[in-house]
Amino acid sequence: MNTIFIIGIAIILGIFGAKIITQIRLPSVVGWLFVGIIFGPSLLKIFDSDLLNQLGFISDITLGLIALLIGLELTIPTLRKLGGGIVTIIFAESLGAFFLVTIATYFLTHNFPLSLLFGAMAPASAPAGTVAVLQEYKAKGTLTSALLTVVGADDALAIIIFTFANGLAKASLAHQSFSAIALFGKPIIEIFLAAGIGSVIGYFFILMFRKTRAIEALLPAIVGTVFICIGLSKYFHISLILSNMMIGVAIVNLRPGLGKRISDNLNWLMPSFYIIFFILAGAHLKLGLLTKLGLIGIVYMICRTVGLMGGAWLGAILGKQPPVIRKYLGLGILSQAGVAVGLAYLVIRELSPFGEQGQNMGSLIISVVAATTVVFEIIGPITTKFAITKAGEIGKLPGKD
């Protein structure tokens, strides 16, 4: 059947799925995910693995646009208001999840390399689910600003943590010493490269389009710019989320008026991307994996949740953040998807030289991470909505005039 025809049907069904799910006061994201699950390998098998691989570029484009929107919210006054405490939160929630999962898994398995790698999976988050919920409910306020900052930046720290843990795990398996420079040097260079590329692209965008006001010119210009940044990010193997976020940061802080025009126009474009993105994400979720969770999977989910929420709470206290951030920020960062699964697949490749032991460890990690992703992708948007509701930051409700 024609691929474009299938996508069109999926989008229409996604709209109706969202309408049904919002009737029980759940975010539209959950409805889109369920439509994807129905279309995916778990049920109707309309979206098979080959088709999902072909459509992977749609996910890259959506993540690039989401990262840009995050950056457009990060003005210097907003960051000053949040203060250095937000950095404390990012480190506390990421390291909290890493150490708690690592320690709990070690007590369960007594396998140090395996425990390290499970811990390294825990900090990675999925900004798409959080941002989609914030936009759907037109959230504004201190908690919303903090959430956008955290979900946009913590994946960079997650990659550093993973690189360190992966190197230490391989050294342990091979009974070798390890170099701190080798472990930290590469990810730090990649992060600075991503930030630099995004900032430079953002600056040149301002030079070329700062006087452009017509929507029919401005919108294609920013979409084309995001495409360029995604292409460069994939070529250099750097974070497309961080690089595109820096485009937004550069634009909104150097030309606030231009940043607002871009943000307003993109908000009209994004719903179509959100629907197909989360339908494809849902199609990747294999319900059969839930049977493979086992005790390690349950421990991983509990410890990741406690580590992220507890770390966010502790970081907010140490960073002297307002009560609304202390109480609710942890609920908005539970989603987990592409980055974690991607790191899990990387583990399989990295451990393959270690024979049967490495292959078994890799298979266990990818099975557990893929299975828990099904759960976190569904509950993450729900807890995000709960957080912004309790914080009183919901604007105009969906379907209300």
PAMARRO-49467 format. One record per residue (C-alpha): x, y, z. Coordinates in pm, whole numbers. Each point is the difference from the previous one (the first is absolute). Last residue first. Layout:
residues N
SITE / c1 / c2 / c3
SITE / X / Y / Z
...
This chain:
residues 401
SITE / c1 / c2 / c3
SITE / -1249 / 2899 / 2296
SITE / 48 / -342 / 155
SITE / 96 / -310 / -196
SITE / 335 / -27 / 173
SITE / 14 / 201 / 320
SITE / 113 / 363 / -14
SITE / 288 / 47 / 245
SITE / 126 / -263 / 241
SITE / 257 / 138 / 245
SITE / -185 / -60 / 328
SITE / 289 / -204 / 145
SITE / -235 / -290 / 69
SITE / -107 / 4 / -366
SITE / 358 / 37 / -123
SITE / 102 / -307 / 199
SITE / -303 / -215 / -89
SITE / 57 / 71 / -371
SITE / 362 / -109 / 35
SITE / -110 / -312 / 189
SITE / -224 / -100 / -292
SITE / 265 / 82 / -262
SITE / 249 / -229 / 178
SITE / -247 / -287 / 71
SITE / -27 / -116 / -361
SITE / 359 / 42 / -119
SITE / 123 / -131 / 337
SITE / -192 / -329 / -30
SITE / 100 / -88 / -357
SITE / 352 / 121 / 77
SITE / 14 / -260 / 277
SITE / -20 / -276 / -261
SITE / 266 / 149 / -229
SITE / 233 / 59 / 296
SITE / -49 / -354 / 133
SITE / 52 / -174 / -334
SITE / 293 / 223 / -101
SITE / 176 / -62 / 332
SITE / -52 / -379 / 0
SITE / 121 / -34 / -359
SITE / 314 / 204 / 73
SITE / 83 / -204 / 309
SITE / -47 / -326 / -190
SITE / 220 / 124 / -284
SITE / 275 / 109 / 239
SITE / 7 / -337 / 177
SITE / -19 / -191 / -327
SITE / 303 / 172 / -147
SITE / 156 / 321 / 126
SITE / 34 / 147 / -349
SITE / -383 / 44 / -11
SITE / -1 / 237 / 298
SITE / 27 / 329 / -191
SITE / -249 / -103 / -269
SITE / -262 / -111 / 252
SITE / 67 / 309 / 215
SITE / -70 / 223 / -301
SITE / -346 / -155 / -26
SITE / -59 / 98 / 363
SITE / 123 / 353 / -71
SITE / -251 / 29 / -285
SITE / -277 / -133 / 225
SITE / 87 / 262 / 261
SITE / 18 / 283 / -254
SITE / -321 / -101 / -178
SITE / -243 / -35 / 289
SITE / -30 / 103 / 364
SITE / -264 / 219 / 159
SITE / 52 / 59 / 375
SITE / 99 / 368 / -14
SITE / -323 / 181 / 92
SITE / -69 / -173 / 330
SITE / 341 / 104 / 133
SITE / -88 / 367 / -50
SITE / -301 / -19 / 233
SITE / 81 / 62 / 364
SITE / 338 / 172 / -9
SITE / -93 / 206 / -305
SITE / -322 / 130 / 158
SITE / 187 / 63 / 328
SITE / 235 / 260 / -155
SITE / 362 / -95 / -77
SITE / 277 / 42 / 257
SITE / 249 / -200 / -209
SITE / 57 / -248 / 284
SITE / -377 / -38 / 41
SITE / -61 / -29 / -375
SITE / 282 / -253 / -33
SITE / -150 / -209 / 281
SITE / -344 / -1 / -164
SITE / 142 / -71 / -347
SITE / 215 / -281 / 143
SITE / -298 / -151 / 179
SITE / -215 / 13 / -313
SITE / 271 / -135 / -232
SITE / 134 / -258 / 245
SITE / -343 / -114 / 117
SITE / -119 / -52 / -358
SITE / 322 / -169 / -110
SITE / -3 / -217 / 313
SITE / -357 / -116 / -54
SITE / 38 / -64 / -372
SITE / 335 / -180 / 35
SITE / -126 / -214 / 290
SITE / -300 / -106 / -208
SITE / 219 / -79 / -298
SITE / 248 / -197 / 211
SITE / -285 / -201 / 157
SITE / -143 / -113 / -332
SITE / -74 / 230 / -291
SITE / -16 / -267 / -268
SITE / -380 / -20 / -11
SITE / -5 / 373 / -76
SITE / 196 / -74 / -316
SITE / -314 / -134 / -165
SITE / -140 / 353 / -3
SITE / 255 / 105 / -261
SITE / 35 / 380 / -7
SITE / 145 / 108 / -336
SITE / -349 / 62 / -138
SITE / -64 / 233 / 293
SITE / 299 / 212 / -96
SITE / -128 / 9 / -359
SITE / -339 / 118 / 125
SITE / 183 / 241 / 229
SITE / 187 / 162 / -287
SITE / -305 / -5 / -235
SITE / -212 / 193 / 248
SITE / 272 / 235 / 121
SITE / 96 / 100 / -355
SITE / -358 / 94 / -84
SITE / -31 / 192 / 329
SITE / 326 / 193 / -68
SITE / -100 / 234 / -282
SITE / -220 / 248 / 184
SITE / 245 / 22 / 290
SITE / 274 / 57 / -256
SITE / -149 / 337 / -93
SITE / -13 / 130 / 357
SITE / 351 / -124 / 76
SITE / 147 / 156 / -314
SITE / -166 / 335 / 68
SITE / 117 / -10 / 364
SITE / 359 / -70 / -100
SITE / 0 / 285 / -250
SITE / -117 / 240 / 270
SITE / 261 / -128 / 246
SITE / 290 / 57 / -245
SITE / 333 / -86 / 171
SITE / -151 / -196 / 289
SITE / -280 / -170 / -195
SITE / 220 / -83 / -298
SITE / 301 / -139 / 187
SITE / -211 / -214 / 236
SITE / -206 / -133 / -291
SITE / 307 / -105 / -196
SITE / 141 / -144 / 324
SITE / -299 / -235 / 27
SITE / 78 / -123 / -350
SITE / 353 / -100 / 102
SITE / -108 / -156 / 332
SITE / -277 / -215 / -149
SITE / 208 / -98 / -303
SITE / 256 / -147 / 240
SITE / 327 / -72 / -181
SITE / 102 / -266 / -251
SITE / 182 / 250 / -229
SITE / -214 / -91 / -302
SITE / -312 / -44 / 213
SITE / 41 / 345 / 149
SITE / 76 / 156 / -339
SITE / -319 / -145 / -149
SITE / -209 / 104 / 299
SITE / 141 / 354 / -21
SITE / -79 / 26 / -371
SITE / -355 / -129 / 54
SITE / -48 / 250 / 284
SITE / 106 / 281 / -232
SITE / -243 / -119 / -266
SITE / -282 / 5 / 255
SITE / 105 / 350 / 111
SITE / 2 / 135 / -354
SITE / -322 / -179 / -101
SITE / -178 / 173 / 293
SITE / 146 / 345 / -61
SITE / -90 / 30 / -369
SITE / -372 / -87 / -4
SITE / -34 / 152 / 349
SITE / 104 / 341 / -128
SITE / 212 / 185 / 254
SITE / 355 / -28 / -129
SITE / 227 / 275 / 136
SITE / 220 / -231 / 209
SITE / 13 / -259 / -281
SITE / 358 / -16 / -127
SITE / 199 / 135 / 294
SITE / -228 / -170 / 252
SITE / 38 / -335 / -174
SITE / 376 / 51 / 4
SITE / -6 / 37 / 379
SITE / -222 / -307 / 46
SITE / 231 / -210 / -218
SITE / 299 / 113 / 208
SITE / -178 / -79 / 328
SITE / -111 / -344 / -119
SITE / 348 / -93 / -123
SITE / 160 / 117 / 324
SITE / -243 / -180 / 228
SITE / 42 / -323 / -195
SITE / 379 / 34 / -5
SITE / 9 / 77 / 373
SITE / -208 / -312 / 68
SITE / 209 / -218 / -230
SITE / 324 / 120 / 160
SITE / -140 / -83 / 344
SITE / -108 / -344 / -124
SITE / 349 / -78 / -140
SITE / 208 / 124 / 295
SITE / -188 / -167 / 284
SITE / 93 / -366 / -38
SITE / 335 / 46 / -178
SITE / 109 / 262 / 252
SITE / -110 / -219 / 292
SITE / 221 / -279 / -131
SITE / -87 / -360 / 87
SITE / 178 / -298 / 153
SITE / -64 / -347 / -143
SITE / -174 / -315 / 122
SITE / -173 / -38 / -340
SITE / -345 / -9 / 157
SITE / 95 / 276 / 244
SITE / 147 / 216 / -277
SITE / -320 / -52 / -200
SITE / -213 / 108 / 298
SITE / 220 / 306 / 68
SITE / -23 / 111 / -361
SITE / -378 / -49 / -8
SITE / -44 / 183 / 331
SITE / 199 / 304 / -116
SITE / -167 / 15 / -341
SITE / -343 / -47 / 158
SITE / 55 / 280 / 250
SITE / 115 / 235 / -277
SITE / -303 / -93 / -213
SITE / -235 / 60 / 293
SITE / 156 / 343 / 54
SITE / -92 / 100 / -355
SITE / -343 / -159 / 45
SITE / -49 / 224 / 304
SITE / -2 / 324 / -197
SITE / -331 / 30 / -182
SITE / -200 / -194 / 257
SITE / 136 / 225 / 278
SITE / -48 / 336 / -171
SITE / -352 / -73 / -120
SITE / -96 / -133 / 343
SITE / 135 / 311 / 173
SITE / -198 / 231 / -227
SITE / -317 / -203 / 58
SITE / 54 / 0 / 377
SITE / 40 / 378 / 10
SITE / -303 / 77 / -214
SITE / -183 / -69 / -320
SITE / -179 / -312 / -121
SITE / -204 / 20 / -320
SITE / -163 / -337 / 76
SITE / 103 / -156 / -331
SITE / 331 / 186 / 5
SITE / 109 / -133 / 339
SITE / -121 / -349 / -95
SITE / 198 / -1 / -327
SITE / 309 / 135 / 180
SITE / -3 / -283 / 256
SITE / -54 / -276 / -255
SITE / 266 / 132 / -238
SITE / 264 / 58 / 268
SITE / 69 / -373 / 47
SITE / 237 / -70 / 289
SITE / 335 / -171 / 47
SITE / 101 / -22 / 369
SITE / -80 / -375 / 41
SITE / 198 / -170 / -277
SITE / 336 / 56 / 172
SITE / -125 / -178 / 312
SITE / -73 / -310 / -207
SITE / 353 / 22 / -140
SITE / 160 / 31 / 343
SITE / -202 / -291 / 137
SITE / 102 / -227 / -287
SITE / 368 / 86 / 50
SITE / -23 / -66 / 379
SITE / -194 / -328 / -3
SITE / -117 / -80 / 354
SITE / -346 / -48 / -160
SITE / -255 / 148 / 243
SITE / 234 / 199 / 222
SITE / 171 / 125 / -317
SITE / -332 / 98 / -156
SITE / -92 / 207 / 305
SITE / 337 / 178 / 4
SITE / 0 / 80 / -373
SITE / -367 / 109 / -5
SITE / 55 / 234 / 297
SITE / 329 / 135 / -134
SITE / -126 / 84 / -348
SITE / -341 / 136 / 104
SITE / 156 / 231 / 259
SITE / 276 / 101 / -243
SITE / -257 / 122 / -253
SITE / -232 / 158 / 258
SITE / 281 / 173 / 192
SITE / 195 / 124 / -303
SITE / -304 / 155 / -168
SITE / -127 / 140 / 330
SITE / 332 / 166 / 81
SITE / -1 / 159 / -345
SITE / -348 / 136 / 74
SITE / 129 / 148 / 324
SITE / 236 / 222 / -194
SITE / -284 / 247 / -39
SITE / -361 / -63 / -101
SITE / -60 / 374 / -24
SITE / 330 / 48 / -180
SITE / -96 / -273 / -247
SITE / -332 / 172 / -68
SITE / 166 / 341 / -38
SITE / 258 / -156 / -238
SITE / -270 / -150 / -219
SITE / -45 / -374 / -18
SITE / -343 / -34 / -162
SITE / 136 / 10 / -358
SITE / 241 / -279 / 93
SITE / -287 / -233 / 86
SITE / -167 / 84 / -331
SITE / 322 / -84 / -186
SITE / 26 / -332 / 185
SITE / -357 / -84 / -103
SITE / 81 / 86 / -362
SITE / 307 / -227 / 3
SITE / -191 / -279 / 175
SITE / -271 / 21 / -266
SITE / 252 / -8 / -284
SITE / 184 / -299 / 148
SITE / -327 / -187 / 57
SITE / -103 / 60 / -360
SITE / 343 / -123 / -116
SITE / -77 / -338 / 156
SITE / -269 / -67 / -260
SITE / 206 / -252 / -195
SITE / 96 / -179 / 323
SITE / -366 / -23 / 100
SITE / -85 / -142 / -342
SITE / 266 / -270 / 31
SITE / -105 / -90 / 355
SITE / -369 / -42 / -88
SITE / -269 / 267 / 25
SITE / -314 / -186 / -111
SITE / 72 / -275 / 257
SITE / -364 / 3 / 120
SITE / 85 / -80 / 365
SITE / 343 / 6 / 169
SITE / 190 / 74 / -322
SITE / -148 / 351 / -25
SITE / -333 / 148 / -117
SITE / -172 / -67 / 336
SITE / 307 / 118 / 194
SITE / 9 / 316 / -211
SITE / -366 / 74 / 74
SITE / 80 / -55 / 369
SITE / 287 / 248 / -16
SITE / -222 / 264 / -162
SITE / -257 / -40 / 278
SITE / 266 / 33 / 270
SITE / 138 / 315 / -163
SITE / -347 / 157 / 12
SITE / 42 / 44 / 375
SITE / -242 / -184 / 232
SITE / -321 / 156 / 134
SITE / -228 / -298 / -67
SITE / -154 / 183 / -296
SITE / 356 / 90 / -103
SITE / 55 / -364 / -100
SITE / -290 / -3 / -245
SITE / 96 / 326 / -167
SITE / 365 / -111 / -23
SITE / -100 / -326 / -169
SITE / -217 / 196 / -244
SITE / 295 / 217 / -102
SITE / 229 / -302 / -12
SITE / -247 / -178 / -229
SITE / 38 / 287 / -246
SITE / 380 / -11 / 35
SITE / 11 / -378 / -45
SITE / -214 / 18 / -315
SITE / 237 / 258 / -148
SITE / 305 / -207 / 96
SITE / -149 / -306 / -170
SITE / -74 / 196 / -319
SITE / 356 / 137 / 0
SITE / 136 / -355 / 27
SITE / -206 / -139 / -291
SITE / -121 / -354 / 76
